[in-house]
């Protein structure tokens, strides 16, 4: 006598979802290390503490003396 297994609709959906998520996780190949770093940076959130310290540091930087390009400051008077 063979034992028949009956799966519920919910179990079938869960199995299908697991198979689909496994198929979506594919390897990504990068041409350069810079591409890999940019990809990782896009997926990694910056901690709020670090973001706050960065904004404070940028605010403390001195403002540029003039909006003119460097070559105009040297050659045009």
QUINOR-V224368 format. One record per residue. N is the residue number from 0. SS is DSSP state (H for helix, E for strand, C for the rest). OMEGA is omega in radians with two decimals (NA if undefined). D_FIRST is the distance of its C-alpha to the first C-alpha in Angstrom with 1 decimal. Layout:
N & SS & OMEGA & D_FIRST
N & SS & OMEGA & D_FIRST
//
This chain:
0 & C & -3.12 & 0.0
1 & C & 3.13 & 3.8
2 & C & 3.13 & 6.5
3 & C & 3.10 & 9.3
4 & C & 3.12 & 12.8
5 & C & 3.09 & 15.7
6 & C & 3.13 & 19.1
7 & C & 3.13 & 22.2
8 & H & 3.14 & 25.2
9 & H & 3.11 & 27.2
10 & H & 3.12 & 24.8
11 & H & 3.11 & 25.0
12 & H & 3.12 & 28.8
13 & H & 3.12 & 29.0
14 & H & 3.13 & 27.1
15 & H & 3.13 & 29.4
16 & H & 3.11 & 32.4
17 & H & 3.12 & 31.7
18 & H & -3.14 & 31.3
19 & H & 3.14 & 34.5
20 & H & 3.10 & 36.5
21 & H & 3.13 & 35.5
22 & H & -3.11 & 36.7
23 & H & -3.12 & 40.0
24 & C & -3.14 & 41.0
25 & C & 3.13 & 42.7
26 & C & 3.11 & 45.4
27 & C & -3.14 & 49.0
28 & C & -3.10 & 51.5
29 & C & 3.13 & 55.2
30 & C & -3.12 & 58.3
31 & C & 3.09 & 60.4
32 & H & 3.13 & 60.2
33 & H & 3.09 & 62.1
34 & H & 3.13 & 59.4
35 & H & -3.14 & 56.8
36 & H & 3.13 & 59.0
37 & H & 3.12 & 59.6
38 & H & 3.14 & 55.9
39 & H & -3.14 & 55.2
40 & H & 3.12 & 58.2
41 & H & -3.11 & 56.9
42 & H & -3.06 & 53.6
43 & C & 3.12 & 55.1
44 & C & 3.10 & 56.9
45 & C & 3.11 & 60.3
46 & C & -3.10 & 60.5
47 & H & -3.14 & 63.0
48 & H & -3.13 & 65.2
49 & H & 3.13 & 65.7
50 & H & 3.12 & 66.3
51 & H & 3.11 & 69.0
52 & H & 3.12 & 70.7
53 & H & 3.12 & 70.8
54 & H & 3.10 & 72.4
55 & H & 3.14 & 75.0
56 & H & 3.13 & 75.8
57 & H & 3.14 & 76.3
58 & H & 3.14 & 78.5
59 & H & 3.14 & 80.8
60 & C & 3.12 & 81.3
61 & C & 3.13 & 84.8
62 & C & 3.11 & 85.2
63 & C & -3.08 & 86.5
64 & C & -3.12 & 90.3
65 & C & -3.13 & 90.4
66 & C & -3.14 & 88.2
67 & C & 3.07 & 90.2
68 & C & -3.08 & 88.7
69 & H & -3.08 & 90.0
70 & H & 3.07 & 92.0
71 & H & 3.13 & 93.9
72 & H & -3.12 & 94.8
73 & H & -2.95 & 96.2
74 & H & -3.12 & 98.0
75 & C & 3.12 & 99.0
76 & C & NA & 101.5
//
